[in-house]
Structure formats: C-alpha cells, structure tokens
Amino acid sequence: MPKHLQSAMFSTLLLVLTVSIPQFVAASGIDAKPNIVLVLMDNFGYGEIGVYGGGVTRGAPTPRIDSIADEGFQLTNYNVEAECTPSRAALMTGRYGARTRLRPEGPPRSLWSGISKWEITLAEMLSDSGYTTGIFGKWHLGDTEGRYPTDQGFDEWYGIPNSSDRAFWPDSDSFQQDAGVEFTYITTSRRGETPKKHEVYDRAKRTTIDREITDHAIEFIKRTTKNKKPFFAYLPYTQTHEPVDAHPDFKGKTGNGSFADVLAQTDVYVGELLDTIDELGIKDNTIFIFTSDNGREGIRRSFGSTGIWRGTMFSPYEGSLRVPFLIRWPGKIPNRQVSNDMVHTIDLFPTLANFIGGHIPQDRTLDGVDQSEFLMGRTKESARQSMVIYLTSELFGAKWRNWKILLKELDDNYAIKKIAYPSVYNLIVDPKEEEPEKFYLDDTWVDAPLWKVIEDHQASMEKDPGAPDA
C-alpha cells in the first residue's frame, strides 16, 4: 500500500478513536456518573442557617453549610410535606405522600405507615443505574419485613427505623413494660440481610448518633470511591428533632442553648463531609444537597425557627412547607444562584434521574417534574408552577405561583376549622398569611387557577388504582 494511503488511513483511524472514545466513556463509563450526597435534616425550619437569615441570629454561625449556597443554587421556595413520614415518602418516590397511601380497595393507609414494597424508591432507581447506595440515619418509612431501607434499594444502613421522640421512653420513670411497645434500637443491615438491633436508643445514645451517622457516611464515601463506583450517600440526620440533645463535644459550646449547640455541631459535620469530598478529589463529580423534611417542631418551646413564615410542622402554613434547599455540583450547576421559583421535594426523583441517566417508572403516576434545566441554569424558570397541600390524608389547599388557597384552617390546638369561604393569600404581599384576600375584591381572578390545581389533582387521585400493600 502506498505510504500516502497508509498515512491517510492512520489519520482517519486516529480521528475516529479521538471522537468515539470519549463518547463511549460518557455513555457506558461508571466514572461519568456523578456521586450524590443528600443531607436531610429532621424538623428543621427555613430560618435556621445563615443564608436564610439564621446562623448567628440563631446562636451559631453556619459557614460550612452556607458555603454550599456560595458554590451552588439556593432555593427560597422549596416545598415539602407537613409531616415526617409523608415528606420522606414523597422524597423517596417522587409521588405525593397521600398518593403512596392509596389502596386498590378500602381507605388509605395510615399517615405513619410509610411506603409499601411496591413503591420504587430513589435508592432503587440509582441502584439500577450502577450506584452503591447507603443510608445513615432515620428511615421512618417502614419497620416490617420487606420494608426496611435495605429492602428498598439501599445496600447498607446504620440508624434508626422510626422517630427520635422514642428516645424519651427508656429514660421515662412512667414507662410501662407491658404496654405493647418496645424501645427503639440502633439498627444496621445490608441488602438481603435481616436487620440487626444493637444498643437501645435512649437519651445517652441520642447525643452521639449524628456523630456516628457522619462517621459511617464518611467511611462509606471513602470505600466506594476507592472501588471506583458512583455512590448515593443519604444522611437523614436526627438531632434537631425532639429531644434536642447535643453531642458531649458540643454541649454548652455556644452558650445559647441546646438547639444552637446542635446547629453548630451540624455545621461541623457537614463541613467534614465537604472536606472528605475535597480530599478524595471528587468534588467536581459530586452532587451535594442540604435540605429538610419539614419545618420546625410543632410543640411550644421547641426553639426551632421558620424564619419569616407562619406556622410549624403539622400545619398547612408556609413555616411547615418551606424549608432550606441548597445544591452544589461544580461546573454543572452555576454558583451563587438564588431563586424564589417553586420546587417541591417530589421533583428530586425525576431531576436526579435525568442527571444520572436513570429510568423513571412508567407504570405509576409521578407527581414530580424534572428540574434539571432550571437548576443547571439553562432556563430561568422552574418547571413547576403549582402544588397541593395535605395534612394527614385530607386535602387542605394548593399553591399556584405566589398565591395560596386553603380550604380549611387550623387553630392553635391543631383542630381543623371549617371555613365558609376558602382563604386566599398572596405570599409576596403577606408572607405570614395574616390576612386572607377579601372576597369580591380585585384579586378574585386567582380563584380560577387555584381551583384548577385542586380539581386536576383530585381527578388524578380518583383515577389512581392505588399502591398494593405488598
């Protein structure tokens, strides 16, 4: 073969390899998939951290958590559900908590039942996409056979199955051993194994659990990085839920009470996670999210802060529904971005699926919408303009843009109040929901889009066949 033809063929082959190799790596290489760290606080209100007006005003600066906002995207209209279990169900499935409780026959499942084995979780979607998955902290979505986290897509778990308020029980002088309930235990499991119970989750263990959650998560991140596998590290922290007991290393550190001590502690722990990612050289390929399941505790003198918003958890008000949300993905999500456009926790499932090329189930209704274009700065507006509001399994109202309608209200004792006319609030003009729009004044046009949100959702629920118990 003439040399000039050999040279031309070599150049062509080189060009093909140069073009095709990166495409092959991007299409099939596990290294191309971003790691995901999701920190979920427990009963942690909008006004706690510095970038949301908290930090020093709450008795403890939060520079490490605030740094996520500096390097990423801060949402001021990120919405969740009003109670722990429905909110976590929504996060894990991309479906409203009330939808996950629908049965094919009979009444909906209990508010606290969690999710059935039939649901496809965020962890299952990521696992099917080649991720190693770990949960370190509170599950609260099922504590019977087949419904623990390692039955629902997680490879490993260290934490507690249900709520931290049970930490009161072992130290209560009035606890009755024959009451038909048992103490919570620190629990561990791996995929395919029966969960193992360890120490009783009492007030002493309460003080150290978030330290242990952090340590287990860091070890998991280091191990999976060494194995060159993409990972999903889910850290549902516990210590801002009652009882709020700081670690001995932080107790009394701020001089501003137990909640401020735990806030300072959490900032250090989040900083350790961020430092680990930096030290491993995986910062640019790691999505880091900091958020909460719902607003501050509903009990008086729980000392949490919902910032400028009215109400607490267990209510239909903004202080229950709006929580901090910070996300960082260097080079993909622009830094120092702030938006008041509406996003909901149900949006995380389809958004993360888009980020990693995961499969979105087609055999069930997903209420979430893909926010990847919005978070990556490719569009200025959120893909969501509306949402519905539930308490227990009762539909309380809806939001559309900056407007809100409540069909029912709550009094100070959490009793449901029926009202003759729905309350409509302009959340820009009246963020504390102090004075509903007066009936038959200028802005009654907003009834039309608000009622459409409710009617469309109700029609969707009526058509939903429900989630099987199994």
C-alpha positions as CSV (number, residue, x, y, z in Angstrom):
1,M,0.0,0.0,0.0
2,P,1.4,3.4,-0.9
3,K,2.7,5.4,2.1
4,H,0.3,8.3,1.4
5,L,-2.7,5.9,1.7
6,Q,-1.3,4.4,4.8
7,S,-0.9,7.8,6.3
8,A,-4.4,8.8,5.3
9,M,-5.9,5.6,6.8
10,F,-3.9,6.1,10.1
11,S,-5.2,9.7,10.3
12,T,-8.8,8.6,9.7
13,L,-8.4,5.8,12.4
14,L,-6.9,8.3,14.8
15,L,-9.8,10.7,14.2
16,V,-12.4,8.0,14.8
17,L,-10.7,6.9,18.0
18,T,-10.4,10.5,19.2
19,V,-14.1,11.2,18.6
20,S,-15.5,7.8,19.7
21,I,-13.6,7.1,22.9
22,P,-15.0,10.0,24.9
23,Q,-18.5,9.2,23.7
24,F,-18.1,5.6,24.8
25,V,-16.8,6.6,28.2
26,A,-19.6,9.1,28.6
27,A,-22.2,6.5,27.6
28,S,-21.0,3.5,29.5
29,G,-18.3,4.5,32.0
30,I,-19.5,4.4,35.6
31,D,-16.9,7.2,36.3
32,A,-19.0,9.6,34.3
33,K,-22.0,9.3,36.7
34,P,-22.0,11.9,39.5
35,N,-21.9,10.8,43.1
36,I,-24.8,12.1,45.2
37,V,-24.7,13.2,48.9
38,L,-28.1,14.1,50.3
39,V,-28.3,15.6,53.8
40,L,-31.8,15.6,55.1
41,M,-32.5,17.4,58.4
42,D,-35.3,16.5,60.8
43,N,-37.9,19.1,61.7
44,F,-35.5,21.8,60.6
45,G,-37.1,25.2,59.7
46,Y,-36.5,27.7,57.0
47,G,-34.8,30.2,59.3
48,E,-32.0,28.1,60.8
49,I,-28.9,28.6,58.7
50,G,-27.1,31.8,57.8
51,V,-28.1,32.2,54.2
52,Y,-31.7,32.0,55.2
53,G,-31.4,34.7,57.9
54,G,-30.3,32.3,60.7
55,G,-26.9,31.2,61.8
56,V,-25.6,33.9,64.1
57,T,-29.1,35.1,64.8
58,R,-29.9,31.6,66.0
59,G,-26.9,31.5,68.2
60,A,-24.5,29.5,66.0
61,P,-22.9,30.6,62.7
62,T,-23.2,28.0,59.9
63,P,-20.3,28.9,57.5
64,R,-19.8,25.4,56.1
65,I,-23.5,24.8,55.2
66,D,-23.7,28.4,53.9
67,S,-20.7,27.6,51.6
68,I,-22.9,25.2,49.6
69,A,-25.0,28.2,48.6
70,D,-21.9,30.2,47.7
71,E,-20.8,27.4,45.4
72,G,-24.3,26.4,44.1
73,F,-28.0,27.1,44.0
74,Q,-30.2,28.3,46.8
75,L,-34.0,27.9,46.6
76,T,-36.2,30.1,48.7
77,N,-39.5,28.4,47.6
78,Y,-38.6,24.7,48.1
79,N,-41.6,22.9,49.5
80,V,-42.1,19.6,51.4
81,E,-45.0,17.9,53.1
82,A,-46.2,18.9,56.6
83,E,-45.2,15.7,58.4
84,C,-42.1,13.5,58.6
85,T,-43.3,10.2,57.1
86,P,-45.3,11.7,54.1
87,S,-42.4,14.0,53.3
88,R,-39.9,11.2,53.3
89,A,-42.3,9.1,51.2
90,A,-42.6,12.0,48.7
91,L,-38.8,12.4,48.5
92,M,-38.1,8.7,48.0
93,T,-40.8,8.1,45.4
94,G,-41.4,11.4,43.5
95,R,-45.1,11.0,44.5
96,Y,-47.2,12.9,47.0
97,G,-47.3,11.1,50.3
98,A,-51.1,10.8,50.0
99,R,-50.8,9.0,46.7
100,T,-48.4,6.5,48.2
101,R,-51.0,5.7,50.8
102,L,-53.8,4.9,48.3
103,R,-55.0,1.3,48.3
104,P,-56.7,-0.6,45.4
105,E,-59.6,-1.1,47.8
106,G,-60.6,0.4,51.1
107,P,-59.4,3.6,52.9
108,P,-55.9,5.0,52.5
109,R,-53.1,3.6,54.7
110,S,-52.2,5.4,58.0
111,L,-50.2,8.6,57.8
112,W,-47.4,6.8,59.6
113,S,-47.4,3.6,57.7
114,G,-44.5,4.6,55.3
115,I,-44.3,3.1,51.9
116,S,-45.2,-0.4,50.6
117,K,-42.7,-2.7,49.0
118,W,-44.4,-1.9,45.6
119,E,-43.0,1.6,45.5
120,I,-39.9,2.3,43.5
121,T,-37.5,4.4,45.6
122,L,-34.9,6.9,44.7
123,A,-32.3,4.4,46.0
124,E,-33.7,1.6,43.8
125,M,-33.6,3.9,40.7
126,L,-29.9,4.8,41.5
127,S,-29.0,1.2,42.3
128,D,-30.4,0.0,39.0
129,S,-28.2,2.7,37.4
130,G,-25.0,1.2,38.9
131,Y,-24.8,3.1,42.2
132,T,-23.7,1.9,45.6
133,T,-26.3,3.2,48.0
134,G,-26.1,3.8,51.7
135,I,-28.4,5.3,54.3
136,F,-27.1,6.6,57.6
137,G,-29.8,7.9,59.9
138,K,-33.6,7.9,60.3
139,W,-35.7,5.9,57.9
140,H,-39.3,6.3,59.1
141,L,-40.8,4.6,56.0
142,G,-41.5,1.1,57.3
143,D,-40.3,-1.2,60.0
144,T,-41.7,-4.6,59.0
145,E,-40.2,-7.4,56.9
146,G,-39.5,-6.3,53.3
147,R,-39.9,-2.6,54.1
148,Y,-36.6,-1.6,55.7
149,P,-34.2,0.6,53.7
150,T,-32.1,-2.4,52.6
151,D,-35.3,-3.9,51.1
152,Q,-36.0,-0.7,49.2
153,G,-32.8,-0.1,47.2
154,F,-30.1,0.6,49.8
155,D,-27.0,-1.6,50.0
156,E,-26.4,-0.7,53.7
157,W,-27.9,1.1,56.6
158,Y,-26.9,2.4,60.0
159,G,-29.5,4.3,62.0
160,I,-33.0,4.1,63.5
161,P,-36.2,2.8,61.9
162,N,-38.6,5.5,63.2
163,S,-38.8,8.8,65.1
164,S,-36.4,10.2,67.7
165,D,-39.1,11.0,70.1
166,R,-38.9,7.4,71.2
167,A,-35.6,8.2,72.7
168,F,-37.6,9.6,75.7
169,W,-39.1,6.2,76.5
170,P,-36.1,4.3,78.1
171,D,-35.5,7.1,80.5
172,S,-39.1,7.7,81.5
173,D,-40.0,6.6,85.1
174,S,-43.5,6.1,84.0
175,F,-42.8,3.7,81.1
176,Q,-44.9,0.5,81.4
177,Q,-43.0,-2.6,80.2
178,D,-46.3,-4.4,79.3
179,A,-47.7,-1.5,77.2
180,G,-47.3,-3.5,74.0
181,V,-44.5,-1.2,72.6
182,E,-40.7,-1.7,72.6
183,F,-37.8,0.6,72.7
184,T,-36.1,1.7,69.5
185,Y,-32.7,0.2,68.9
186,I,-29.8,1.4,66.7
187,T,-30.2,-0.8,63.7
188,T,-27.9,-2.0,60.9
189,S,-28.4,-4.1,57.8
190,R,-27.1,-4.9,54.4
191,R,-29.0,-5.7,51.3
192,G,-30.5,-9.2,51.6
193,E,-29.9,-9.5,55.3
194,T,-32.3,-9.3,58.3
195,P,-31.7,-6.0,60.1
196,K,-29.8,-6.4,63.4
197,K,-30.7,-4.5,66.6
198,H,-27.9,-3.0,68.7
199,E,-27.9,-0.5,71.6
200,V,-31.2,0.9,72.9
201,Y,-31.8,4.3,71.5
202,D,-32.0,6.3,74.8
203,R,-31.1,9.8,75.8
204,A,-27.4,8.9,76.1
205,K,-27.3,7.3,72.6
206,R,-29.3,10.3,71.3
207,T,-26.3,12.6,72.0
208,T,-23.9,10.6,69.9
209,I,-26.0,9.3,67.0
210,D,-25.3,12.1,64.5
211,R,-21.6,11.8,65.1
212,E,-21.8,8.1,64.3
213,I,-24.0,8.8,61.2
214,T,-21.3,11.2,59.9
215,D,-18.5,8.7,60.6
216,H,-20.3,5.8,58.9
217,A,-21.1,8.0,55.9
218,I,-17.5,9.2,55.5
219,E,-16.2,5.6,55.7
220,F,-18.8,4.7,53.0
221,I,-17.8,7.5,50.7
222,K,-14.1,6.7,51.0
223,R,-14.7,3.0,50.4
224,T,-16.9,3.4,47.4
225,T,-14.6,6.0,45.9
226,K,-11.7,3.6,46.3
227,N,-13.8,0.9,44.5
228,K,-14.4,3.4,41.7
229,K,-18.2,3.1,42.0
230,P,-20.6,6.0,41.9
231,F,-22.4,6.3,45.2
232,F,-25.5,7.7,46.8
233,A,-24.9,8.7,50.4
234,Y,-28.2,9.6,52.2
235,L,-27.8,11.2,55.6
236,P,-31.2,11.8,57.3
237,Y,-29.8,13.4,60.5
238,T,-31.8,13.2,63.7
239,Q,-30.7,15.7,66.3
240,T,-32.8,18.7,65.5
241,H,-35.9,16.6,66.3
242,E,-37.0,16.5,69.9
243,P,-35.3,15.6,72.2
244,V,-32.6,18.0,71.0
245,D,-29.5,16.7,72.8
246,A,-26.1,17.9,71.6
247,H,-23.0,15.6,71.5
248,P,-20.9,16.0,74.6
249,D,-18.2,17.7,72.4
250,F,-20.8,20.5,71.6
251,K,-23.0,20.6,74.7
252,G,-22.8,24.1,76.1
253,K,-20.4,25.2,73.4
254,T,-22.4,28.1,72.1
255,G,-23.8,29.3,75.4
256,N,-27.1,29.7,73.6
257,G,-28.9,26.6,74.4
258,S,-29.2,23.0,73.1
259,F,-30.6,23.9,69.7
260,A,-27.8,26.3,69.0
261,D,-25.3,23.7,70.1
262,V,-26.8,21.1,67.7
263,L,-26.8,23.7,64.9
264,A,-23.1,24.4,65.5
265,Q,-22.5,20.6,65.6
266,T,-24.3,20.0,62.4
267,D,-22.3,22.7,60.6
268,V,-19.1,20.9,61.7
269,Y,-20.4,17.6,60.5
270,V,-21.5,18.9,57.1
271,G,-18.0,20.5,56.8
272,E,-16.4,17.1,57.4
273,L,-18.5,15.7,54.6
274,L,-17.4,18.5,52.3
275,D,-13.8,18.2,53.3
276,T,-13.9,14.4,52.6
277,I,-15.2,15.0,49.1
278,D,-12.5,17.6,48.5
279,E,-9.7,15.4,49.9
280,L,-10.8,12.5,47.6
281,G,-10.6,14.7,44.6
282,I,-14.3,14.0,43.6
283,K,-15.8,17.5,44.3
284,D,-16.5,18.2,40.6
285,N,-18.3,14.9,40.2
286,T,-20.4,15.0,43.3
287,I,-23.9,16.5,43.7
288,F,-24.2,17.7,47.3
289,I,-27.7,18.6,48.6
290,F,-28.7,20.0,52.0
291,T,-32.4,20.2,52.9
292,S,-35.0,19.2,55.5
293,D,-38.2,17.1,55.7
294,N,-40.4,19.8,57.1
295,G,-40.5,22.9,59.3
296,R,-39.7,23.2,63.0
297,E,-41.3,21.2,65.7
298,G,-45.0,22.0,66.4
299,I,-44.7,21.8,70.2
300,R,-44.2,25.1,72.1
301,R,-40.7,25.9,73.3
302,S,-39.1,23.6,70.8
303,F,-36.9,26.6,69.8
304,G,-36.8,26.0,66.1
305,S,-37.2,28.8,63.6
306,T,-39.3,29.1,60.4
307,G,-37.9,32.5,59.6
308,I,-40.4,34.9,58.1
309,W,-43.1,32.2,57.6
310,R,-46.1,31.4,59.7
311,G,-46.7,28.1,61.5
312,T,-44.8,24.9,62.3
313,M,-44.8,21.4,61.1
314,F,-48.3,19.6,61.2
315,S,-49.8,22.7,59.7
316,P,-50.7,23.9,56.1
317,Y,-48.8,27.2,56.5
318,E,-45.5,28.2,54.9
319,G,-43.5,27.6,58.0
320,S,-44.4,23.9,57.7
321,L,-44.0,23.6,54.0
322,R,-40.9,25.8,53.1
323,V,-37.5,24.6,54.2
324,P,-33.9,25.3,53.1
325,F,-32.6,23.7,50.0
326,L,-29.0,24.1,48.8
327,I,-27.5,22.1,45.9
328,R,-23.9,22.1,44.6
329,W,-22.5,20.5,41.5
330,P,-19.4,22.4,40.4
331,G,-19.2,23.1,36.7
332,K,-22.8,21.9,36.1
333,I,-24.9,24.0,38.5
334,P,-23.9,27.7,38.4
335,N,-22.7,29.1,41.7
336,R,-24.3,31.9,43.7
337,Q,-27.7,31.4,42.2
338,V,-30.9,32.2,44.2
339,S,-34.4,31.7,43.1
340,N,-37.9,32.1,44.6
341,D,-39.5,29.9,41.9
342,M,-41.4,26.9,43.3
343,V,-39.8,23.5,43.6
344,H,-41.2,20.5,45.6
345,T,-39.4,17.6,47.2
346,I,-41.3,15.2,44.7
347,D,-39.2,16.9,42.0
348,L,-35.9,15.4,43.2
349,F,-36.6,11.9,41.9
350,P,-37.1,12.8,38.2
351,T,-34.4,15.5,38.4
352,L,-31.7,13.2,39.8
353,A,-32.8,10.5,37.3
354,N,-32.2,13.0,34.5
355,F,-28.8,14.0,35.9
356,I,-27.6,10.4,36.0
357,G,-29.5,8.9,33.1
358,G,-31.7,6.8,35.3
359,H,-35.0,5.1,34.5
360,I,-38.3,6.8,35.5
361,P,-41.0,4.2,36.1
362,Q,-43.9,4.4,33.6
363,D,-46.4,2.2,35.4
364,R,-47.5,4.7,38.0
365,T,-48.2,8.4,38.4
366,L,-45.2,10.5,39.3
367,D,-46.1,13.9,40.7
368,G,-42.6,15.3,40.4
369,V,-41.2,17.2,37.5
370,D,-37.7,17.3,36.1
371,Q,-35.9,20.5,37.3
372,S,-32.5,19.7,35.8
373,E,-32.7,22.5,33.2
374,F,-33.7,25.0,35.9
375,L,-31.0,24.0,38.4
376,M,-28.3,24.0,35.7
377,G,-29.2,27.5,34.6
378,R,-30.4,26.6,31.2
379,T,-33.8,28.1,31.9
380,K,-34.7,30.9,34.2
381,E,-38.0,29.4,35.4
382,S,-38.9,26.4,37.4
383,A,-40.7,23.6,35.7
384,R,-43.3,23.8,38.5
385,Q,-46.0,26.4,39.0
386,S,-48.3,24.7,41.4
387,M,-48.6,22.1,44.2
388,V,-51.2,20.7,46.5
389,I,-51.2,20.7,50.3
390,Y,-52.1,17.7,52.5
391,L,-52.4,17.2,56.2
392,T,-52.8,13.5,57.0
393,S,-54.9,12.3,54.1
394,E,-57.0,15.5,53.9
395,L,-56.5,17.9,51.0
396,F,-56.1,21.3,52.6
397,G,-55.4,23.5,49.6
398,A,-53.0,24.4,46.9
399,K,-50.4,26.9,45.7
400,W,-50.1,28.4,42.3
401,R,-47.2,30.8,41.6
402,N,-47.2,33.2,44.6
403,W,-50.8,32.5,45.5
404,K,-52.2,30.1,48.0
405,I,-55.7,28.8,48.8
406,L,-56.7,27.0,52.0
407,L,-60.0,25.2,52.2
408,K,-59.6,24.6,55.9
409,E,-57.5,26.3,58.6
410,L,-56.0,25.1,61.9
411,D,-56.4,26.7,65.4
412,D,-53.7,26.8,68.0
413,N,-54.6,23.4,69.3
414,Y,-54.3,21.8,65.8
415,A,-58.0,21.4,65.5
416,I,-59.3,21.6,61.9
417,K,-61.5,24.7,61.4
418,K,-64.1,24.6,58.6
419,I,-64.4,28.0,56.9
420,A,-67.3,29.4,54.9
421,Y,-65.1,30.6,52.1
422,P,-61.6,29.5,51.3
423,S,-58.7,31.7,52.5
424,V,-56.6,33.0,49.6
425,Y,-53.2,34.5,50.4
426,N,-50.7,36.5,48.3
427,L,-47.4,35.1,49.7
428,I,-45.4,38.0,48.3
429,V,-47.6,40.7,49.9
430,D,-48.4,38.6,53.0
431,P,-45.7,36.0,53.7
432,K,-47.0,35.4,57.2
433,E,-50.5,34.6,55.9
434,E,-52.0,37.1,58.4
435,E,-54.9,38.4,56.3
436,P,-56.7,36.5,53.5
437,E,-57.7,38.4,50.4
438,K,-61.1,39.8,50.9
439,F,-63.9,38.1,48.9
440,Y,-65.0,40.0,45.8
441,L,-62.1,42.4,45.8
442,D,-59.6,42.9,42.9
443,D,-57.8,39.6,43.0
444,T,-60.6,37.1,43.0
445,W,-59.5,36.1,39.4
446,V,-56.9,34.0,41.1
447,D,-59.6,31.6,42.2
448,A,-59.6,30.1,38.7
449,P,-56.0,28.8,38.5
450,L,-56.0,27.8,42.2
451,W,-59.2,25.7,41.9
452,K,-57.9,24.2,38.7
453,V,-54.8,22.9,40.5
454,I,-57.1,21.2,43.1
455,E,-59.6,19.8,40.6
456,D,-56.8,18.4,38.3
457,H,-55.2,16.7,41.3
458,Q,-58.5,15.3,42.6
459,A,-59.2,13.9,39.2
460,S,-55.8,12.3,39.1
461,M,-56.3,10.7,42.6
462,E,-59.7,9.3,41.6
463,K,-58.2,7.6,38.6
464,D,-55.2,6.2,40.6
465,P,-55.6,2.4,41.1
466,G,-53.6,2.7,44.4
467,A,-50.4,1.0,45.6
468,P,-50.6,-2.6,46.6
469,D,-49.9,-3.5,50.2
470,A,-47.1,-5.8,49.1
